[in-house]
Amino acid sequence: MDFFHYQNGELYCEETRIADLAAQYGTPLYVYSKRTLLHHLTQIQQAFAAVDPVLCYSVKANSNLGILKVMNAAGSSFDVVSGGELYRVKQAGADTSKVVFAGVGKTDEEIAFALDNHVLMFNVESEAELDAIARVAASKGVVGPVALRLNPDIDAKTHAKTTTGKKGNKFGMDIERAEQLAEKVLADPRLSLRGIHMHLGSPILTTEPYAAAVVKAAEVVARFRARGHDTRWINLGGGFGINYRQQEAKPASAYADVIVPTVQQAGCRLALEPGRFIVGNAGVLISQVIFTKREGGKLFVIQDAAMNDLVRPAMYDAFHRIWPVQPRVPAPTNYEAEIPGCEPADVVGPVCESGDYLAKGRWLPPLERGELVCTFSAGAYGMAMASNYNSRPRACEVLVDGNQHTVVRRRETYADLVAHEM
Ligand SMILES: *Cc1c(COP(=O)(O)O)cnc(C)c1O
């Protein structure tokens, strides 16, 4: 479900014409729908309402301050993975006492920054990290709140680069080690064990991995409590899948159905860290065709968005729907089958890499120089992973609210490209 739709033969975001935004701000251009953001947040809030969860929007999916402010105003908290992200959520006005801090490599400076801001808990990934938190907390005369990140050895059946809860990933620790570390926390007045954390990977399109994970978490919590820990939190991370191709995603209620009863039985508070589910379908990337060419028996559509703007196809073999903003052929429901009046094309960018493409062999109507195309479901891990590779200024970002819009990041200039160099 999102609020991008074709009407009178052209693409709209809510009540705003995409072509108008492209004319005003140029391309490549990220366009976000506030209504879609709020729709997805509300869906999760309602689905899990029975356990009154703390929803920590995962900042790394899209860290634009405009998005963070919308999330904050709607009652979301935040999951951060760096000091920089903690700085951002503070700028957005967040209550940092509900923020969780994840990541395998927190520095002493980042730990100190988080303690100064009284974060809810650190998702701890190793014994060395536990020791570092204890040391920094002691130097400040405070107690470090921790959750141990378990690697439950569950196969989330997602891309190798985005699975995180399988044995052999760099993330988390196995259950035996978590039990040893729990003993250590119990003996250390500088630390308190708040709960268990897991994040299985992303995007996950089935509920089974969550069902298995929450049962493991509840077992571990019960064992910790039997040893005298006041363990109150189960944090199941993020990873809920979204519609990239058709309507393949599950509603939030499907995940809630398998998670909520076990959390209730365990008598725990629930934290979740959804990123993609909230922002993924709430953003699109608009670009303009520069040239088309036929070579080697193929049609190439060369347009002005590239891997530096959206790296997911190059990095994760990701599929994004692509269709013209003012199409001569109505948008299909299935983008993966042959489409009448269309021809397969590679949609590529100007960057000097063969890996620079947004789609390969994609059925598209005839496109001409200057035509606008839309790459859908680009709100998560799009601009957040953008770079200046090939000295390309980063795109402009616009947040739409009905028939109004706000520029939430201006387009970078050539001067911006060299601003930090001396
Ligand atoms: C990336 C990440 C998330 C968010 O994943 P999504 O797929 O965007 O929901 C949540 N928690 C942790 C620890 C992460 O690293």
The ligand as an SDF file (V2000), in Angstrom:
LIG
                    3D

 15 15  0  0  0  0  0  0  0  0999 V2000
   19.2320   -2.5860    9.4810 C   0  0  0  0  0  0  0  0  0  0  0  0
   18.7280   -2.9250   10.8180 C   0  0  0  0  0  0  0  0  0  0  0  0
   17.3620   -2.8260   11.0980 C   0  0  0  0  0  0  0  0  0  0  0  0
   16.3360   -2.4160   10.0650 C   0  0  0  0  0  0  0  0  0  0  0  0
   16.1090   -3.3600    9.0950 O   0  0  0  0  0  0  0  0  0  0  0  0
   14.8960   -3.1370    8.0750 P   0  0  0  0  0  0  0  0  0  0  0  0
   14.9890   -4.2350    7.1150 O   0  0  0  0  0  0  0  0  0  0  0  0
   15.1070   -1.8340    7.4130 O   0  0  0  0  0  0  0  0  0  0  0  0
   13.6430   -3.1910    8.8590 O   0  0  0  0  0  0  0  0  0  0  0  0
   16.9390   -3.0920   12.3770 C   0  0  0  0  0  0  0  0  0  0  0  0
   17.8200   -3.4550   13.3460 N   0  0  0  0  0  0  0  0  0  0  0  0
   19.1320   -3.5650   13.1090 C   0  0  0  0  0  0  0  0  0  0  0  0
   20.0400   -3.9490   14.2140 C   0  0  0  0  0  0  0  0  0  0  0  0
   19.6360   -3.3110   11.8420 C   0  0  0  0  0  0  0  0  0  0  0  0
   20.9370   -3.4300   11.6170 O   0  0  0  0  0  0  0  0  0  0  0  0
  1  2  1  0
  2  3  1  0
  2 14  2  0
  3  4  1  0
  3 10  2  0
  4  5  1  0
  5  6  1  0
  6  7  2  0
  6  8  1  0
  6  9  1  0
 10 11  1  0
 11 12  2  0
 12 13  1  0
 12 14  1  0
 14 15  1  0
M  END
$$$$
